[in-house]
Amino acid sequence: MEVIGRFAYLANTILCAVLVGYLTSYVITLGSYFTHMLKNAKVEVLQESYAPFRVSSKTKSLYGICFLAQVAIAVVSLLLNHSAHPLPAQVYAVAVLPVFLAIHIATGFGKVEEKMVSGGTMTQQEVDFYTKLNLPLHLIYAALYAISAVWLIAALT
């Protein structure tokens, strides 16, 4: 069990770091492109190409799997390593996705984002809301995962 615990801890740390990279990359590329298109009144043009791509490529499912895999492995790691490594870093790693989702839902951003990426009709107020929060929220999410990855690494020393 010790080897499995070590592997789970390592996998959790790596997945947190990968999600930092993913979210940072989103801010730099795709998220910036989405924001640019909406700020330039091209929401329909964006939706005409992105919404069908998202469905045919199963992007939403793949996105969810990446985040759920991290939290599932974090739970396994916590169960196997609760006495082997400092508890706060491990608990935080389990909590990152629920915190992320709480922010996403509580701000109302998740609902507007889903409308945009699925091709729903957006009001100007929703467009403004999306362009205001898209990049800052994703940077916050990246920071949450960065804290987790660094804390898990630091807890080893």
N, C-alpha and C positions, 0 to 999 in steps of 0.2 A: 504493500500500500504506500510505502514511503516514496517509491519511484513514481507511482501514479500521482501522488500529491505534488512532488517536485515538478513533474511534467505539467500538471494543471496550473500550478503557479506561474511557470514559465510561459505557457500558452496564454494565460490571462494577461500577463504583462505585455507580451507581443501583440495580442489583439487590441489592447488599449492603445498601444503605440501606433498600430496600423490605422485605427479609427481616428487618431489625431491627424495622421497623414491624409486620410480620406476626407475628413471634414475641412482641413486646411486647403486641400486641393479643390474641394467644392467651392470654397470662398474665392480662391484665385481664378478658377476657370468657369465651371458651369453656373455657379451661383452668381458670379459677376455678369455672365452672359444673360442669365434670366433677368437680373436687375436692369441691365442695359436695355434689353428689349422692352421691358415694361415701362421704363422711364421714357422711352422713345416712341410710345404709343404703338408698339408692335406686338401686343399680347396675342392677338389672333394669329399672326404669322408664326409666332413661337409655338402656340398651342396646336396649330395645324400639323406641325412636324413632330413635336415632342410627345404629345398625347398618344398618337398611334405607335410611336417607337416604344414608349413606356409599356404599353400593353403587349406588343409583340415580343419584346425582349425580356418581359417579366422582371423589369428593373425594380419595381416596388417590392416584389417577393425577395429578390436577391439582396436588396438593401436591408430589409427586415431580418433576413437570415444572418447577415454579418453582425448586426447589433445584438440579436438574440443569442447568437453563439457566444459572444463575449460574456454576457450576463450569466448564461448557463454554465460556462466554464468557471466564471468567478464564484458561483455558488458551490460547484464541485470543489474548487480550490479551497474555499473557506471551510467546507466540511472536513476536508482532508488535512488542512494545515492550520486550523484554528489555534493549536498550541505550539506549532513549529515556527510561526512567523507572527510579527505584531498584528494584532487584531484590527486596529483602526484602518490600516491601509487595505486590508482585505474586505472589510465591511464597506468601505467607500467604493471599492471596485464593483461590488454588487449593486450599490445604490446609484451609480452614475446614470444608467439608462432610465430608471424611474424618475430621477431628478430632471433629466433631459426631457422626458415625455411630459412631466408635470409643467415645465416651463412652456413647452410647445403647445400644450392644451390650455393652460391658464392664460396665456397671452392672446389666445385665439389665432395664433399664427398657423398652427397645424391645419385648421379648417380652411383658411385662405390659401395656404400652400397646396393643399390637396385639390382645391377648386382650380387653381392655376395649372398644375401639372396634368390634371385629368381632362382639361379642355373645357371647363365650365365657364359660363359667362361671368365676367368680373365687373363690378362697379368701379368707378374711378376711386372711390374711397378704399376699396379693397386693393386696388393696384398701388395706391399710395402707401397703404399699410404694409403690403408685401415688400415694396422697395425700401421702406424705412427699416424693417426688421430682418430681412433675409440674411444679409451678410453679418450684422452684429450678433444675431442669435447663433448662427453657425460657428462664429468665432468663439462664442461662449461655450458651445458644446465641445469644440476642439480643446479649449482650455480645461474643461472638466475631465476629459479623457487624458490630457497631458498631466494633470495633477495626479491622476490615478496611476499612470505608467511610471512617473517619477517616484511617487510614494512607494509603489510596489518594489521598485529597484532599490530605493534607499532603505527599505525595511530589511533588505538582505544583509546590510552591512552592520 
